[in-house]
Every structure is written in structure tokens, then in C-alpha cells.
Amino acid sequence: GAVVSQHPSRVICKSGTSVKIECRSLDFQATTMFWYRQFPKQSLMLMATSNEGSKATYEQGVEKDKFLINHASLTLSTLTVTSAHPEDSSFYICSALRLAGGPGELFFGEGSRLTVL
Amino acid sequence: AQSVAQPEDQVNVAEGNPLTVKCTYSVSGNPYLFWYVQYPNRGLQFLLKYITGDNLVKGSYGFEAEFNKSQTSFHLKKPSALVSDSALYFCAVRDQAGTALIFGKGTTLSVSS
């Protein structure tokens, strides 16, 4: 099946620094990617929809200046957590949409665990 | 707006017994329904999906789910549970092509030996 790679898988940073998480579709082109956030033992909450070559669409309540999303190529979307604080500590998961007729298929990365000290 | 409900936070079954993890959904159009499993500190693993066609969908690792339009349900089932099935299970829905998945809150399945 298709592969979506996330990097880094784990990152620890100091409060106030910025952290970039990469999401790559390794064997298909993805014009659309999605970013989710998951708190411990909770569901995945959709943060934003990332569209190649255009601005991301953020869900209500998600700070666009806090969570910068860039989708500069058909295989790469990045999420930058700016001026991170401990409350931003979470598990971030990306998903890439592969269109092959019909509704398309979504493939998920392995997730990135962010810990802000 | 689309939504998914998983009414049980946890389901406990004994190994060898059948298991059911419940899911109901709400969408404005035709639903695309999915089940995923997540192990600790890992991403999501796809189990099965319903797009159209036969209401009974068979998926990975012996799991199956039945789409019931009148009850707006998509319960996950397995005839004989394994200890290794213990994990967090998510039901998810999309209401049209190209949109993101909306997830239920998840159900923790615990299979005892």
C-alpha cells in the first residue's frame, strides 16, 4: 500500500522555540493532506486541510499563526508549531489523500510526538 | 455536519469470544465509513471501509463490519478475539470525496487470556 512518512517521530523542545514536522507521501502525489492532533487516550481532532500551492484551511479554534502549514510540493506538507508551549505537547498525525478515481484513499503517517518542556 | 459516535469507552472480552465495537454516524449525504486501529504511540492502521455495495465488509486481521443505513451504524465485529487485538479502535466517516475523515472518540478493546 501507499506510504506516508512523518519526521521526526519524536521531538522534545524548550518552551518558546519552533518545531517543524514533515509529512511526505513517498509513492504518490498528494494535492491534499490533513493534519490531526491527538491528546492522550483521546480522538484525532482535525486541525487543518493542506492544499498544494494554496493556503491551508484551518478548523475552527485552531490558531493559524500558531500552527503554520506549508504544502509547497505534491509530496510534502509541513506543520510548524511556532513559539511552542507545554500545552502544545501532543501527538500530531498527518494524512495524505491519494486520488485514483472515486472518493480517493487516505493514508496516515506514523505520527510525531511533540513534548514541550 | 458529519459526526461519529462510539458509545463505549472500553470493551472487555475474553480471548476466543466474539467482539463488537459500536459506531453510529451522521452525515448529510452518502457516508464513506472506516475503521482504524491504533497501538500505543503509533499511527493508525487501516482495517476496513465501506464505500458502496455489499453492506457486510470484510477487512484485515479477521475483522468485519456491517453497514446499516436505517440505524446509521457501522459496528466492527470479529468472531473470535485474540489478545493481540487489544488496542484503541476508531470509527471514522467522510461525506464526500476529497474531505478529511472525522473520527469518533475511540474505543479501547481489551482482550483477556
Interface residues (C-beta under 8 A of the other chain):
Chain A: G1 Q6 T32 F34 Y36 K41 Q42 S43 L44 M45 L46 T49 F91 I93 S95 L97 L99 G102 P103 G104 L106 F108 G109 E110 G111 R113
Chain B: Y32 Y36 N41 R42 G43 L44 F46 I51 L88 F90 R94 Q96 A97 G98 A100 L101 I102 F103 G104 K105 G106 T108
